[in-house]
Amino acid sequence: MSGTAAAARAASEAGPPAPEQRPAAGAVAPAASSGSLPRASGPRSGRAGAWAELLRLPALFTVPGDALAGAAAAGARPGPRTLLAIGSSLCLYEAGMALNDWADRAEDAVERPHRPLPSGRIRPAAALAAAGALTGAGLALAAGAGRPALAVAAPLAATVWAYDLTLKHTPAGPAAMAAARGLDLLLGAAATSGGTRAALPSAALLGSHTLAVTAVSRRETTGGSVLAPLAALATTGALTRLVTAGRIRLPAGRRAAAAPGLPGSNPAAQPSRTTGALTTALAAAYAATAARPYFHATLNPSPPLVQRAVGGGIRATVPLQAALAARSGAPVTSLLVAALAPAGRMFAKRAAMRKVSIT
């Protein structure tokens, strides 16, 4: 949200293009479905489907990579506190989803009358209550991970609420979304290692990607802007270069652990070459996922192609998170993060949910 919760409306990833995208604050026009979930008809299944649509469940697969990339950047191995940070991120992200639709209920009644709130399937008061409860749960989980984690989660929650209630339709909206996703990565670093300084570069790179996607999403229903997808395309190229450029430096903790028993340069260099190759491959996957739809939207900024560009940018979040973890010298963590992408697509397909929007 990305960003995290602020990556608020994110888009699910399976399904044909609909007016939408992003699982919605670090993908877009939603829907519910014709697939495996809705077979059991009746009020219960209808209500469950409405909540799944409101919360854009497939988008959750873009969230755990933030905390895992943050832990890797801090040079710490994921542990129980990292899991608490992931739980906190998921709660805050879903709080942003529910709050986003509550804040946009009047606008959605005109532009997206099929959404759960304007269609009457979920009451606005229930969505607002869910946003409050999820925010409280997210802060409680962060507190369980320690004071440093709570010190990051509190401003993250404030950013989510500020974005949805005030900043989304202002020029500061994309920056707020980017800040939320960056803070979410720092939450993983703070929970796992107690500090955030080493993770700041990774947070800046992930935040820049979120900024570009959010800027494109602002025109997903109207189209017409060539500048936003063109800037996003340039940002993708720059980020790919920054992630892969230069020498991969292990964080201090990993350097110290790797030093004993490695007198020559060859044994120590081999892991770096392997990690470098993995970083390059994941960065290439990131670029391939985001660049093509951005390029198409630049050539023809019609609403459907802009929506696809937003969807591609959201899907690219996972390989970017994985590349950042690999760049930090955590290949196992990076592969775990990368596996979230196909898992998210499979879940979206089974849930028969279409893409959802970031706005």
SEGUSE-518232 format. One record per residue: residue number from 1; x, y, z of N, C-alpha, C in turn. Coordinates in steps of 0.05 Angstrom, whole numbers, always signed. Each point is the difference from the previous one (the first is absolute). Example, Ala and Ser with C-alpha at 12.3 -4.5 7.8 and 13.67 -1.06 7.14 Angstrom:
BEGIN
[node 1 [+264 -114 +156] [-18 +24 +0] [+18 +24 +0]]
[node 2 [-7 +21 -14] [+16 +24 +1] [-15 +22 +14]]
***
This chain:
BEGIN
[node 1 [+9 -19 +0] [-9 +19 +0] [+4 +9 +0]]
[node 2 [+20 -46 -13] [+8 +19 -6] [-10 -5 +4]]
[node 3 [-13 +41 -9] [+12 +3 +18] [-12 -18 +18]]
[node 4 [-4 -13 +17] [-12 -8 +23] [-28 +5 +1]]
[node 5 [-8 +12 +20] [-27 +6 -1] [-4 +23 -17]]
[node 6 [+17 +17 -1] [-4 +23 -17] [+2 -8 -28]]
[node 7 [+9 -22 -5] [+0 -8 -27] [-28 -7 -5]]
[node 8 [-17 +13 +12] [-27 -6 +3] [-14 -13 -21]]
[node 9 [-10 +9 -20] [-15 -18 -16] [+17 -16 -18]]
[node 10 [+5 -23 +5] [+18 -14 -17] [-16 -18 -18]]
[node 11 [+13 -10 -20] [-16 -15 -18] [+5 -28 +1]]
[node 12 [-21 -16 -2] [+4 -28 +1] [+12 -7 -26]]
[node 13 [+10 -24 -4] [+15 -4 -24] [-12 -19 -20]]
[node 14 [-21 -11 +7] [-9 -19 -20] [-23 +12 -14]]
[node 15 [-7 -8 -23] [-24 +9 -12] [+5 +22 -20]]
[node 16 [-20 +3 -17] [+2 +19 -22] [-1 +28 +9]]
[node 17 [+9 +18 -17] [+0 +28 +6] [-27 +10 +5]]
[node 18 [-4 +13 +23] [-25 +13 +5] [+7 +28 +8]]
[node 19 [-19 +17 +5] [+8 +27 +7] [+13 +0 +26]]
[node 20 [+26 +0 +1] [+12 -3 +25] [+28 -4 +2]]
[node 21 [+8 -9 +20] [+26 -11 +6] [+10 +5 +27]]
[node 22 [+16 -2 +9] [+15 -6 +23] [-14 -11 +23]]
[node 23 [+12 -18 +10] [-13 -12 +21] [-8 +21 +18]]
[node 24 [+1 +30 -2] [-6 +26 +7] [+14 +17 +20]]
[node 25 [+30 +15 +25] [+20 +17 +12] [+20 -4 +7]]
[node 26 [+40 -21 -12] [+12 -6 -11] [-4 -6 -6]]
[node 27 [-95 -70 -78] [-2 +7 -26] [-27 +3 -10]]
[node 28 [-45 -6 -40] [-15 +24 +1] [-28 -2 -9]]
[node 29 [-19 +5 -15] [-29 -1 +5] [-9 -27 +5]]
[node 30 [-10 -7 +20] [-4 -24 +12] [-21 -17 -8]]
[node 31 [-3 -20 +15] [-22 -15 -6] [+0 -24 +15]]
[node 32 [-18 -14 -1] [-1 -22 +14] [-3 -23 -15]]
[node 33 [-10 -12 -9] [+3 -23 -13] [-13 -23 -11]]
[node 34 [+11 -13 -15] [-12 -22 -12] [+18 -23 +2]]
[node 35 [+9 -9 +21] [+20 -20 -1] [-5 -20 +22]]
[node 36 [+20 -6 +16] [-4 -20 +19] [-13 +8 +26]]
[node 37 [+4 +24 +9] [-11 +8 +26] [-31 +1 +0]]
[node 38 [-11 +16 -19] [-28 +4 +1] [-17 -22 -7]]
[node 39 [+7 -24 +4] [-18 -22 -8] [-22 -3 +20]]
[node 40 [+7 +2 +25] [-20 -2 +21] [-15 +25 +2]]
[node 41 [-25 +0 -10] [-14 +25 +1] [-14 +2 +26]]
[node 42 [-10 +24 +5] [-12 +5 +26] [+13 +24 +12]]
[node 43 [-13 +11 +21] [+8 +24 +11] [+28 -1 +11]]
[node 44 [+8 -24 +11] [+27 -1 +13] [+21 +2 -21]]
[node 45 [-3 -16 -22] [+21 +1 -21] [+0 +27 -13]]
[node 46 [-23 +13 -3] [-1 +26 -12] [+15 +20 +17]]
[node 47 [-4 -1 +26] [+13 +18 +19] [+30 -5 +0]]
[node 48 [+8 -25 +0] [+29 -6 +0] [+13 +10 -26]]
[node 49 [-14 -3 -22] [+11 +10 -26] [+2 +30 +0]]
[node 50 [-19 +14 +12] [+1 +29 +1] [+24 +10 +16]]
[node 51 [+5 -14 +22] [+23 +8 +17] [+26 -6 -14]]
[node 52 [+1 -23 -14] [+24 -7 -14] [+6 +21 -22]]
[node 53 [-22 +10 -12] [+3 +20 -21] [+8 +27 +12]]
[node 54 [-12 +7 +22] [+7 +25 +14] [+29 +1 +8]]
[node 55 [+9 -23 +12] [+27 -1 +10] [+21 -8 -21]]
[node 56 [-10 -7 -24] [+18 -7 -22] [+21 -21 +9]]
[node 57 [-9 -23 +8] [+17 -20 +13] [+24 -8 -17]]
[node 58 [-2 -3 -27] [+23 -8 -15] [+23 +20 +2]]
[node 59 [-6 +25 +7] [+21 +20 +2] [+18 -5 +24]]
[node 60 [-10 -16 +19] [+16 -5 +24] [+27 -14 -6]]
[node 61 [+1 -13 -23] [+25 -14 -6] [+23 +20 -7]]
[node 62 [-7 +25 -4] [+22 +20 -5] [+11 +12 +26]]
[node 63 [-12 -8 +23] [+7 +13 +25] [+24 -14 +15]]
[node 64 [+0 -26 +4] [+21 -12 +17] [+28 +6 -10]]
[node 65 [+4 +3 -26] [+26 +6 -11] [+13 +26 +11]]
[node 66 [-17 +19 +9] [+11 +24 +11] [+16 -6 +25]]
[node 67 [-13 -14 +19] [+14 -6 +25] [+24 -18 -4]]
[node 68 [-3 -20 -19] [+23 -18 -5] [+23 +15 -13]]
[node 69 [-6 +17 -19] [+22 +16 -12] [+13 +19 +21]]
[node 70 [-17 +10 +18] [+11 +17 +21] [+19 -15 +19]]
[node 71 [-8 -24 +7] [+17 -17 +17] [+26 -6 -14]]
[node 72 [-2 -7 -26] [+25 -6 -15] [+18 +24 -2]]
[node 73 [-12 +24 -4] [+16 +24 -2] [+14 +7 +26]]
[node 74 [-13 -8 +22] [+12 +6 +26] [+21 -21 +8]]
[node 75 [+4 -21 -17] [+20 -20 +5] [-9 -20 +22]]
[node 76 [-26 -3 +4] [-10 -18 +21] [-16 -23 -13]]
[node 77 [+1 -22 +13] [-15 -23 -10] [-29 +2 +10]]
[node 78 [-20 -4 -17] [-28 +2 +9] [-5 -19 +23]]
[node 79 [-16 +10 +19] [-7 -16 +23] [-29 +6 +9]]
[node 80 [-7 -8 +25] [-27 +5 +10] [-8 +29 -2]]
[node 81 [+18 +19 +6] [-7 +28 -2] [-5 +9 -28]]
[node 82 [+13 -12 -19] [-6 +6 -28] [-28 -8 -7]]
[node 83 [-8 -23 +11] [-28 -9 -5] [-20 +19 +12]]
[node 84 [+6 +11 +23] [-18 +20 +12] [-1 +25 -17]]
[node 85 [+23 +7 -11] [+1 +24 -18] [-17 -5 -25]]
[node 86 [+1 -25 -11] [-16 -7 -23] [-29 +2 +7]]
[node 87 [-8 -11 +23] [-27 +1 +9] [-10 +29 +3]]
[node 88 [+17 +17 +11] [-6 +28 +3] [-4 +13 -27]]
[node 89 [+18 -6 -19] [-3 +12 -27] [-26 -8 -13]]
[node 90 [-7 -26 +2] [-24 -10 -12] [-25 +14 +11]]
[node 91 [+0 +4 +27] [-23 +13 +12] [-2 +29 -8]]
[node 92 [+23 +14 +0] [-1 +29 -8] [-7 +3 -30]]
[node 93 [+10 -19 -16] [-7 +1 -28] [-30 -3 -5]]
[node 94 [-11 -20 +14] [-29 -4 -3] [-16 +22 +12]]
[node 95 [+10 +13 +21] [-13 +23 +11] [-2 +22 -21]]
[node 96 [+22 +3 -15] [+0 +20 -22] [-20 -7 -21]]
[node 97 [-3 -25 -6] [-20 -9 -21] [-28 +8 +9]]
[node 98 [-8 -7 +24] [-27 +5 +10] [-4 +30 +2]]
[node 99 [+19 +15 +11] [-3 +28 +3] [-1 +14 -27]]
[node 100 [+14 -10 -19] [+0 +12 -27] [-28 +0 -12]]
[node 101 [-14 -23 +2] [-27 -2 -11] [-20 +17 +16]]
[node 102 [+5 +1 +27] [-18 +17 +16] [+3 +29 -8]]
[node 103 [+24 +9 -3] [+5 +28 -8] [-10 +7 -28]]
[node 104 [+0 -20 -18] [-7 +4 -28] [-29 -9 -6]]
[node 105 [-16 -5 +20] [-26 -12 -5] [-18 +18 -18]]
[node 106 [+1 +26 +3] [-16 +17 -17] [+10 +0 -29]]
[node 107 [+26 +2 -3] [+12 -1 -27] [-5 -27 -13]]
[node 108 [+2 -22 +15] [-4 -27 -11] [-29 -4 -8]]
[node 109 [-19 +13 +14] [-28 -3 -7] [-5 +9 -29]]
[node 110 [+17 +19 -10] [-3 +10 -27] [+17 -16 -19]]
[node 111 [+26 -4 +7] [+19 -13 -18] [+2 -30 +2]]
[node 112 [-5 -11 +24] [+2 -29 +4] [-23 -10 +17]]
[node 113 [-24 +2 -10] [-24 -7 +16] [+0 -30 +9]]
[node 114 [+16 -16 -13] [+1 -29 +7] [+17 -5 +24]]
[node 115 [+15 +19 +10] [+17 -4 +24] [-17 -8 +24]]
[node 116 [+11 -13 +20] [-16 -10 +22] [-16 +22 +15]]
[node 117 [+11 +24 +4] [-14 +20 +15] [-23 +13 -16]]
[node 118 [+6 +11 -24] [-22 +12 -15] [-22 -20 -8]]
[node 119 [+7 -25 -3] [-20 -20 -8] [-16 -9 +24]]
[node 120 [+7 +8 +24] [-15 -7 +24] [+7 -27 +12]]
[node 121 [+20 -14 -11] [+7 -26 +11] [+15 +2 +27]]
[node 122 [+13 +23 +5] [+13 +5 +26] [-8 +28 +8]]
[node 123 [-7 +3 +26] [-7 +27 +10] [+25 +17 +4]]
[node 124 [-1 +26 -6] [+23 +17 +4] [+10 -1 +29]]
[node 125 [-18 -1 +20] [+8 -1 +28] [+16 -25 +5]]
[node 126 [-7 -22 -13] [+15 -25 +4] [+28 +2 -11]]
[node 127 [+2 +13 -24] [+27 +3 -12] [+18 +18 +17]]
[node 128 [-12 +21 +11] [+16 +18 +17] [+8 -14 +26]]
[node 129 [-18 -15 +11] [+7 -15 +25] [+22 -21 -6]]
[node 130 [-1 -12 -23] [+20 -20 -7] [+27 +14 -3]]
[node 131 [+0 +24 -12] [+25 +15 -3] [+12 +7 +27]]
[node 132 [-17 +8 +19] [+10 +6 +27] [+11 -24 +14]]
[node 133 [-15 -23 -2] [+8 -24 +14] [+26 -11 -12]]
[node 134 [+3 +1 -26] [+24 -10 -13] [+24 +17 +7]]
[node 135 [-5 +26 +2] [+22 +18 +8] [+10 -6 +28]]
[node 136 [-20 -4 +18] [+8 -7 +28] [+15 -26 +1]]
[node 137 [-9 -20 -15] [+13 -26 -1] [+29 +2 -11]]
[node 138 [+3 +17 -21] [+26 +4 -11] [+19 +12 +20]]
[node 139 [-9 +20 +14] [+17 +13 +20] [+7 -19 +23]]
[node 140 [-20 -16 +8] [+5 -19 +22] [+21 -21 -8]]
[node 141 [-1 -10 -25] [+19 -19 -9] [+28 +13 -2]]
[node 142 [+1 +25 -8] [+26 +14 -2] [+11 +3 +28]]
[node 143 [-17 +6 +19] [+9 +3 +28] [+12 -26 +10]]
[node 144 [-12 -22 -8] [+10 -26 +8] [+27 -6 -11]]
[node 145 [+7 +13 -23] [+26 -4 -12] [+21 +18 +13]]
[node 146 [-8 +18 +18] [+19 +17 +13] [-4 +30 -4]]
[node 147 [+12 +16 +16] [-4 +29 -1] [+9 +12 -27]]
[node 148 [+23 -9 -11] [+9 +11 -26] [-21 -5 -22]]
[node 149 [-12 -23 +1] [-20 -6 -21] [-25 +17 +4]]
[node 150 [-9 +4 +24] [-23 +18 +5] [+6 +28 -8]]
[node 151 [+25 +9 +4] [+8 +27 -8] [-2 +4 -30]]
[node 152 [+2 -21 -16] [-4 +2 -29] [-29 -4 -7]]
[node 153 [-14 -19 +13] [-27 -6 -7] [-19 +23 +6]]
[node 154 [+5 +16 +21] [-18 +22 +6] [+0 +21 -22]]
[node 155 [+23 +10 -10] [-2 +18 -23] [-10 -13 -25]]
[node 156 [+4 -26 -3] [-10 -14 -23] [-31 +1 +0]]
[node 157 [-12 -6 +24] [-29 +0 +2] [-10 +29 -4]]
[node 158 [+14 +20 +10] [-9 +27 -4] [+1 +8 -30]]
[node 159 [+20 -10 -14] [+3 +6 -28] [-23 -13 -16]]
[node 160 [-8 -24 +8] [-22 -14 -14] [-26 +16 +3]]
[node 161 [-6 +8 +25] [-24 +15 +5] [+1 +28 -14]]
[node 162 [+23 +13 +1] [+2 +26 -13] [-3 -2 -30]]
[node 163 [+11 -21 -11] [-3 -4 -29] [-29 -4 -8]]
[node 164 [-14 -18 +13] [-27 -6 -8] [-20 +22 +6]]
[node 165 [+4 +15 +22] [-19 +20 +8] [+6 +28 -12]]
[node 166 [+25 +5 -6] [+7 +28 -7] [+18 +2 -25]]
[node 167 [+21 -16 -1] [+21 +5 -19] [-4 -12 -28]]
[node 168 [-17 -20 -1] [-2 -16 -25] [-6 +17 -25]]
[node 169 [-17 +20 +3] [-7 +16 -23] [+15 +26 -2]]
[node 170 [+23 +1 +14] [+17 +24 -1] [+26 -8 -14]]
[node 171 [+16 +20 -7] [+26 -6 -12] [+19 -17 +19]]
[node 172 [-6 +1 +26] [+16 -15 +19] [-7 -30 +1]]
[node 173 [-21 -8 -14] [-10 -27 +2] [+21 -21 -8]]
[node 174 [+13 +1 -23] [+20 -20 -7] [+23 -1 +19]]
[node 175 [+8 +23 +11] [+22 +0 +19] [-8 -13 +26]]
[node 176 [-25 +3 +8] [-10 -13 +25] [+0 -30 -4]]
[node 177 [-9 -9 -23] [-1 -28 -6] [+28 -12 +0]]
[node 178 [+19 +15 -12] [+28 -10 +0] [+11 -1 +28]]
[node 179 [-6 +20 +16] [+10 +0 +28] [-11 -24 +15]]
[node 180 [-25 -7 -4] [-12 -22 +14] [+14 -26 -8]]
[node 181 [+6 -4 -25] [+13 -25 -8] [+29 -1 +11]]
[node 182 [+13 +23 -1] [+27 +1 +11] [+0 -6 +30]]
[node 183 [-19 +12 +15] [-2 -5 +28] [-6 -29 +6]]
[node 184 [-15 -13 -17] [-6 -28 +4] [+25 -17 -1]]
[node 185 [+18 +6 -19] [+25 -14 -2] [+17 +5 +26]]
[node 186 [+0 +25 +9] [+15 +7 +24] [-12 -14 +25]]
[node 187 [-26 -5 -1] [-13 -14 +22] [+13 -28 +3]]
[node 188 [+4 -14 -22] [+13 -26 +1] [+28 +1 +11]]
[node 189 [+15 +21 -8] [+27 +4 +10] [+1 +5 +30]]
[node 190 [-18 +18 +9] [-1 +8 +28] [-8 -24 +17]]
[node 191 [-20 -15 -9] [-9 -23 +16] [+21 -21 +2]]
[node 192 [+15 -5 -21] [+19 -22 -1] [+26 +7 +13]]
[node 193 [+10 +24 -5] [+27 +7 +10] [+0 +22 +21]]
[node 194 [-22 +15 +3] [-1 +22 +19] [+9 +26 -12]]
[node 195 [+8 +1 -25] [+9 +24 -13] [-10 +2 -28]]
[node 196 [+2 +24 -12] [-11 +4 -27] [+21 +12 -19]]
[node 197 [+23 +10 +11] [+18 +15 -17] [+10 -16 -24]]
[node 198 [+7 -25 +4] [+11 -16 -22] [-21 -5 -22]]
[node 199 [-26 +2 +8] [-21 -6 -20] [-10 +24 -15]]
[node 200 [+10 +24 +7] [-10 +24 -13] [+4 +0 -31]]
[node 201 [+23 -9 -11] [+2 +0 -29] [-21 -18 -13]]
[node 202 [-5 -24 +11] [-20 -18 -12] [-28 +13 +2]]
[node 203 [-5 +13 +23] [-26 +13 +3] [-4 +23 -21]]
[node 204 [+22 +14 -6] [-2 +22 -19] [-5 -12 -28]]
[node 205 [+12 -22 -7] [-4 -12 -26] [-28 -10 -3]]
[node 206 [-10 -14 +20] [-28 -10 -1] [-20 +22 +0]]
[node 207 [+6 +21 +15] [-18 +24 +1] [-1 +14 -27]]
[node 208 [+23 +1 -14] [+0 +12 -27] [-17 -15 -19]]
[node 209 [+1 -26 +1] [-17 -16 -18] [-30 +5 +6]]
[node 210 [-7 +1 +26] [-28 +5 +8] [-9 +28 -9]]
[node 211 [+18 +19 +2] [-6 +27 -9] [-8 +0 -30]]
[node 212 [+16 -14 -16] [-5 -1 -29] [-27 -14 -6]]
[node 213 [-5 -22 +13] [-25 -15 -5] [-24 +18 +8]]
[node 214 [+2 +13 +23] [-23 +16 +10] [-5 +23 -18]]
[node 215 [+21 +13 -11] [-3 +22 -18] [-15 -9 -25]]
[node 216 [+6 -24 -10] [-14 -10 -24] [-29 -6 +7]]
[node 217 [-5 -10 +24] [-27 -9 +7] [-20 +24 +2]]
[node 218 [+10 +24 +3] [-18 +23 +3] [-16 +5 -26]]
[node 219 [+9 -11 -22] [-14 +3 -25] [-12 -26 -11]]
[node 220 [-3 -20 +18] [-9 -26 -10] [-29 +0 -10]]
[node 221 [-16 +18 +9] [-28 +1 -9] [-4 +19 -23]]
[node 222 [+18 +20 -3] [-4 +20 -21] [+20 -3 -23]]
[node 223 [+25 -10 +7] [+20 -2 -21] [+10 +28 -8]]
[node 224 [+14 +0 -23] [+7 +26 -12] [+27 +11 +8]]
[node 225 [+14 -11 +20] [+26 +11 +8] [+22 -19 -10]]
[node 226 [+18 +12 -16] [+23 -15 -9] [+23 +3 +20]]
[node 227 [+1 +22 +14] [+23 +6 +17] [+2 -20 +23]]
[node 228 [-22 -7 +13] [+2 -18 +23] [+11 -28 -8]]
[node 229 [-11 -13 -20] [+12 -26 -7] [+28 +2 -11]]
[node 230 [+6 +22 -13] [+27 +4 -10] [+20 +3 +23]]
[node 231 [-8 +16 +20] [+17 +4 +24] [+2 -27 +15]]
[node 232 [-21 -15 +1] [+1 -26 +14] [+19 -19 -15]]
[node 233 [+0 +1 -27] [+17 -17 -16] [+30 +8 +6]]
[node 234 [+5 +26 +1] [+27 +9 +6] [+9 -8 +28]]
[node 235 [-19 +2 +19] [+6 -8 +28] [+6 -29 +1]]
[node 236 [-15 -17 -14] [+6 -29 +0] [+28 -6 -10]]
[node 237 [+8 +14 -22] [+27 -4 -10] [+21 +9 +20]]
[node 238 [-4 +23 +13] [+19 +10 +20] [+2 -19 +24]]
[node 239 [-23 -10 +10] [+0 -17 +23] [+14 -27 -6]]
[node 240 [-5 -10 -24] [+13 -25 -8] [+30 +3 +0]]
[node 241 [+9 +23 -10] [+28 +6 -1] [+12 +2 +29]]
[node 242 [-15 +14 +17] [+10 +5 +27] [+1 -26 +16]]
[node 243 [-20 -17 -4] [-1 -26 +15] [+23 -18 -8]]
[node 244 [+7 +0 -26] [+21 -18 -9] [+27 +12 -1]]
[node 245 [+2 +27 +0] [+26 +12 -3] [+17 -2 +25]]
[node 246 [+26 +1 -4] [+18 +1 +22] [+4 -27 +13]]
[node 247 [+17 +0 +19] [+7 -25 +13] [-20 -6 +22]]
[node 248 [-8 -25 +2] [-19 -7 +21] [+15 -2 +27]]
[node 249 [-8 +17 +19] [+13 +0 +26] [-17 -14 +20]]
[node 250 [+11 -20 +13] [-15 -13 +22] [-2 +20 +23]]
[node 251 [-23 +0 +14] [-1 +17 +24] [+21 -10 +21]]
[node 252 [+7 +18 +18] [+21 -5 +19] [-2 -27 +14]]
[node 253 [-25 -7 +9] [-4 -25 +14] [+8 -24 -17]]
[node 254 [-8 +1 -26] [+6 -23 -17] [+30 +0 -7]]
[node 255 [+12 +23 -3] [+29 +0 -6] [+15 -13 +23]]
[node 256 [-8 +6 +25] [+14 -11 +23] [-4 -30 +1]]
[node 257 [-24 -9 -7] [-6 -29 +2] [+15 -15 -22]]
[node 258 [+4 +13 -23] [+12 -13 -23] [+31 -1 +2]]
[node 259 [+11 +19 +16] [+29 +2 +0] [+15 -24 +11]]
[node 260 [-8 -12 +23] [+16 -22 +11] [+2 -23 -20]]
[node 261 [+24 -11 -2] [+3 -24 -16] [+1 +5 -30]]
[node 262 [+3 +25 -8] [+1 +6 -29] [+25 +15 -6]]
[node 263 [+23 -13 +1] [+26 +13 -3] [+4 +10 -29]]
[node 264 [-9 -14 -20] [+5 +8 -27] [-23 +16 -11]]
[node 265 [+4 +12 -24] [-21 +16 -12] [-21 -17 -14]]
[node 266 [+8 -23 -11] [-18 -16 -16] [-25 -9 +15]]
[node 267 [+4 -13 +24] [-24 -10 +13] [-19 +23 +7]]
[node 268 [+10 +23 +8] [-17 +22 +8] [-13 +12 -25]]
[node 269 [+13 +0 -22] [-10 +13 -24] [-23 -15 -13]]
[node 270 [+1 -27 +3] [-21 -16 -14] [-28 +7 +9]]
[node 271 [-6 +3 +26] [-27 +7 +8] [-7 +27 -12]]
[node 272 [+19 +19 -2] [-6 +26 -11] [-8 -1 -29]]
[node 273 [+15 -18 -15] [-7 -3 -28] [-28 -12 -3]]
[node 274 [-6 -20 +16] [-26 -13 -1] [-22 +20 +7]]
[node 275 [+4 +15 +22] [-19 +20 +8] [-3 +22 -21]]
[node 276 [+22 +7 -13] [-1 +21 -21] [-17 -10 -23]]
[node 277 [+3 -25 -8] [-15 -11 -22] [-30 -1 +7]]
[node 278 [-6 -7 +25] [-28 -1 +8] [-12 +28 +0]]
[node 279 [+15 +19 +10] [-9 +28 +0] [-6 +9 -28]]
[node 280 [+18 -5 -18] [-4 +8 -28] [-25 -13 -12]]
[node 281 [-4 -26 +5] [-23 -14 -11] [-26 +12 +11]]
[node 282 [+0 +5 +26] [-25 +11 +12] [-5 +29 -9]]
[node 283 [+22 +15 -3] [-4 +28 -10] [-10 -1 -29]]
[node 284 [+9 -19 -15] [-10 -2 -28] [-30 -8 +0]]
[node 285 [-8 -17 +19] [-28 -7 +2] [-16 +24 +8]]
[node 286 [+10 +16 +17] [-13 +25 +8] [-4 +18 -24]]
[node 287 [+22 +5 -15] [-2 +17 -23] [-19 -10 -21]]
[node 288 [+1 -26 -5] [-17 -12 -20] [-30 +3 +7]]
[node 289 [-6 -3 +26] [-27 +1 +9] [-12 +28 -2]]
[node 290 [+17 +20 +7] [-10 +27 +1] [+3 +15 -27]]
[node 291 [+22 -4 -14] [+6 +17 -22] [-19 -2 -24]]
[node 292 [-7 -25 -7] [-16 -4 -24] [-27 +15 +2]]
[node 293 [-16 -4 +22] [-26 +15 +1] [+4 +30 +2]]
[node 294 [+22 +9 +13] [+5 +29 +1] [+5 +10 -29]]
[node 295 [+15 -15 -15] [+6 +8 -28] [-25 +1 -16]]
[node 296 [-18 -19 +2] [-25 +0 -15] [-17 +24 +8]]
[node 297 [-1 +6 +26] [-16 +23 +10] [+12 +26 -10]]
[node 298 [+27 +1 -4] [+12 +24 -10] [-8 +4 -30]]
[node 299 [-1 -22 -15] [-8 +3 -28] [-30 +6 -3]]
[node 300 [-16 -11 +18] [-29 +5 -2] [-11 +1 +29]]
[node 301 [-1 +24 +12] [-9 +3 +27] [-31 -2 +4]]
[node 302 [-12 -20 -12] [-29 -4 +4] [-4 -13 +27]]
[node 303 [-24 +3 +12] [-5 -12 +26] [+7 -29 +2]]
[node 304 [-8 -18 -19] [+7 -28 +3] [+30 -5 +1]]
[node 305 [+15 +14 -16] [+29 -4 +0] [+13 +12 +25]]
[node 306 [-11 +22 +9] [+11 +12 +25] [-6 -18 +23]]
[node 307 [-24 -13 +1] [-6 -19 +21] [+19 -24 -1]]
[node 308 [+6 -9 -24] [+19 -22 -2] [+27 +8 +9]]
[node 309 [+8 +25 -5] [+26 +10 +9] [+1 +0 +31]]
[node 310 [-22 +9 +13] [-1 +0 +29] [+2 -29 +10]]
[node 311 [-14 -18 -13] [+1 -29 +8] [+28 -11 -3]]
[node 312 [+13 +7 -22] [+28 -10 -4] [+18 +12 +22]]
[node 313 [-4 +25 +7] [+17 +12 +20] [-4 -13 +27]]
[node 314 [-25 -7 +6] [-5 -13 +26] [+12 -28 +1]]
[node 315 [-4 -15 -22] [+12 -27 -1] [+30 +1 +2]]
[node 316 [+12 +22 -11] [+29 +2 +1] [+11 +5 +28]]
[node 317 [-17 +7 +18] [+9 +5 +28] [+14 -24 +12]]
[node 318 [-12 -24 -5] [+11 -24 +12] [+28 -7 -11]]
[node 319 [+5 -1 -26] [+28 -5 -9] [+19 +22 +9]]
[node 320 [-10 +25 +3] [+18 +21 +10] [+8 -5 +29]]
[node 321 [-20 -8 +17] [+6 -7 +27] [+20 -23 +1]]
[node 322 [-4 -20 -17] [+18 -23 +0] [+28 +8 -9]]
[node 323 [+2 +18 -20] [+26 +9 -9] [+15 +16 +22]]
[node 324 [-15 +16 +15] [+12 +15 +22] [+10 -19 +22]]
[node 325 [-14 -21 +5] [+9 -20 +20] [+25 -14 -10]]
[node 326 [+1 -7 -25] [+24 -13 -11] [+23 +19 +0]]
[node 327 [-4 +25 -7] [+21 +20 +0] [+12 +4 +28]]
[node 328 [-16 -5 +20] [+9 +2 +28] [+15 -25 +10]]
[node 329 [+3 -20 -18] [+14 -24 +8] [-17 -21 +13]]
[node 330 [-26 +0 -6] [-18 -20 +12] [-15 -15 -22]]
[node 331 [+14 -19 -14] [-12 -14 -23] [-24 -17 +8]]
[node 332 [+1 -13 +23] [-23 -17 +7] [-25 +17 +5]]
[node 333 [+4 +22 +14] [-23 +19 +4] [-10 +10 -26]]
[node 334 [+18 +7 -19] [-9 +11 -25] [-17 -20 -16]]
[node 335 [+8 -26 +1] [-15 -20 -14] [-28 -4 +13]]
[node 336 [+0 +2 +26] [-26 -2 +14] [-19 +22 -8]]
[node 337 [+11 +24 -2] [-16 +23 -8] [-9 -3 -29]]
[node 338 [+18 -9 -17] [-7 -4 -29] [-23 -20 -3]]
[node 339 [-1 -20 +18] [-21 -20 -2] [-28 +11 +6]]
[node 340 [-1 +24 +12] [-26 +12 +6] [-15 +8 -25]]
[node 341 [+15 +6 -21] [-14 +9 -25] [-18 -21 -12]]
[node 342 [+11 -24 -6] [-18 -21 -10] [-21 -9 +20]]
[node 343 [+6 +2 +26] [-20 -7 +20] [-23 +19 -1]]
[node 344 [+6 +26 -3] [-21 +20 -2] [-17 -3 -24]]
[node 345 [+12 -7 -23] [-15 -4 -24] [-19 -25 +3]]
[node 346 [+11 -21 +12] [-17 -24 +4] [-23 +6 +19]]
[node 347 [+5 +15 +21] [-22 +7 +19] [-21 +16 -14]]
[node 348 [+9 +20 -16] [-19 +18 -14] [-18 -17 -19]]
[node 349 [+13 -19 -13] [-15 -16 -19] [-20 -18 +14]]
[node 350 [+8 -12 +22] [-18 -17 +15] [-23 +16 +12]]
[node 351 [+6 +25 +9] [-20 +17 +12] [-18 +13 -22]]
[node 352 [+8 -3 -25] [-15 +11 -22] [-3 +30 +3]]
[node 353 [+21 +13 +10] [-2 +29 +3] [+14 +14 -23]]
[node 354 [-12 +21 -10] [+13 +15 -21] [+18 +20 +12]]
[node 355 [+13 +15 -17] [+19 +20 +10] [-14 +22 +14]]
[node 356 [+14 +12 +18] [-12 +22 +15] [+16 +25 -3]]
[node 357 [-10 +23 +8] [+15 +25 -5] [+16 +11 +23]]
[node 358 [+17 +18 -7] [+17 +13 +20] [-12 +25 +10]]
[node 359 [-21 +9 -13] [-12 +25 +7] [-25 -4 +16]]
***
